[in-house]
Amino acid sequence: MDLSELVIEDVEGGSFRVHRSVMTSSEIFTLEQERIFNRSWLYVGHASEVPRPGDFCRRMVAGRPLFMIHGRDGKVRIFINSCLHRGALVCRQDSGNAGSFVCFYHGWSYDDCGRLVGVPDPSGYVEDFGKTGRALIEPPHVDSYRGMYFVNFGSNASSLADFLGEARELIDLTMDSVEILGGWEIIKGTAKYNIRANWKLLLENSADNYHFHTTHKTFADYNANLRRQAGLDRPRINNIDDSRGLVFRHGHVAMLTRAEGRTIANPSPLWSREAIAATIKLRDELAERYGEARGHSMADHSRFLIVFPNLAFHDTQSGFKLRQWWPLAPDMMEVSQWELVPRRESESLARYRLEGSLTFQGPGGFGTPDDIEALESCQIGFRAHELAWSDVSRGMRREARSDDELTARGFWRQWHAMIQGRAGAERVTDLPVARPPAPAQRAS
Amino acid sequence: MRPAAKTGAEDSRATSATPDVQGPPATQENLLLRLAVEHFLFEEAAHLDNWRLDEWLALFTEDARYVVPATDLPNGDPRRDLMLIDDDARRLRGRVARLKSRYAHREYPSSRTRRLITNIRLTRVEAHEIAVEASFVVYRSRAEAIAPYVGLYRYTLVRDDNSGFRIRHRRAELELERLSDHGAVSIIL
């Protein structure tokens, strides 16, 4: 297999092709573990999941069992969840509060800072065996940004801040927007589901505006119906003119859309007068605190950011969700989705946030099931090797619109560089070659 | 329409807090009532397995609630926790309209389902309202996969004027760690 031929970009010819073996090959699956997941910063959890000393939560990250714990010394740590002795899991609940962890196999015990503090019958070991600074192992690199904890299993990782790069601005907008409401916290309950498809298909899907009106017609119709009943026009959801795609260094990509129905802070005309007034007030406060341009950008834009390689950071009209997915096999991925809410929120806004949150995204929503169907449908299509290439060229020959495939190309360039063992793509965006004149993009 | 939320959430919390609540005594009257409830649930299941969704929707009260908690939080409270589904009557109508459309791609063509409903218990019997628990397995087969949804139903039924029942609250708590082969909850559970 010639790795350099898996993604072929022809700028002049306006073609961008991805070889479908990358979705089905077990060799590629193994290479991805080694060259992408073992070398990238990977999201683990959010500080609000372990607010008090002793609070912990478990995660599987790149196939490794980990747990995150808020130690009594105030520090949040992430440990590899495996006893130093023979390897059994020392943390055996998904979440909770504990002062110590006793391995159930032979009884070795650890405190909330990971230190080995007890070994049954220590006379069988050399003197001071349990008192020589032994502790649970931490991943080689652990860092956090705005309350989000990441790990990196690689040997020479750059800093998390450098890795996030320009994507930090979008993260900051969302994080700053809720400061006056006490900050974000992850609520209890996780949407956990599998998709019988290659993990990269969900990446392509998560910042794609092109599929919206076909895949999600029933959702668009539901909204249009609600608005019709209220005497309003069809909603302007994911409107092409009001949105744009962005590509960043290190493979992060994003779609921004001007959206109604954001409780922070751009109201829907369907809401109660009280809720609309409260939202406009919040929007004004953001403009006052952060300046008009930044404050209004926080309020008005839904941000569909994907942090390479597998975290969707979606602050949208469907609420603020973090979604992460792991490949289990070339044709199977495991998805988890968490919801973040403002710590202080009025009852009327909570009502509309819940409505937005429940209607579209998630395995019981009106949108996600059809995305899952689309991805699984593609995966079945890939069985026919005669059709070897997928086309990701939309918008290459014009000033890219939000429903073009600029964002998917941004991801694929990074993926293609890393799968060949390089640190990153030399060029993240489409080449600014001579293009036919395109209608000026509307500033959003 | 929205105030109905309170009823549902409070009901569910009351029953969640006391999972092993002793039901009413096995008097002849209560046993007959259980048979009537069983009959109602079996007819409801037949509507769903046969995709008679309008008939199914007609079983609900106007203040109804249909709730599916997250798999890792079966006793979740819709007012503060993440739910997979928390429909009031309006969204439930939207859900049915969607499922009847040929554009609900996950269910077009429709999946085949078969519901097994058992261990039906009356947990509270009042003059106008009855709380019911029942175990379920809903098999869904489609696109080369069969996935069983296993769990517990909690119903609040109200007696209607024709000695039948209407559904005020219907909660399907899944005994699954995750939606693995299921992918989504694209059918009515």
Interface residues (C-beta under 8 A of the other chain):
Chain A: D94 I187 K188 G189 T190 A191 K192 Y193 N194 I195 R196 T215 K217 T218 F219 D221 Y222 N225 E334 W338 E339 R351 L354 L358 T359 G362 P363 G364 F366 T368 P369 D370 I372 E373 A374 E376 I380
Chain B: R2 V68 P69 A70 T71 D72 L73 G76 P78 R80 D81 L82 M83 L84 I85 D86 D87 R91 G94 R95 A97 R98 S101 Y103 A104 H105 R106 E107 A143 A145 E177 R178 L179 S180 D181 H182 G183 A184 V185 S186
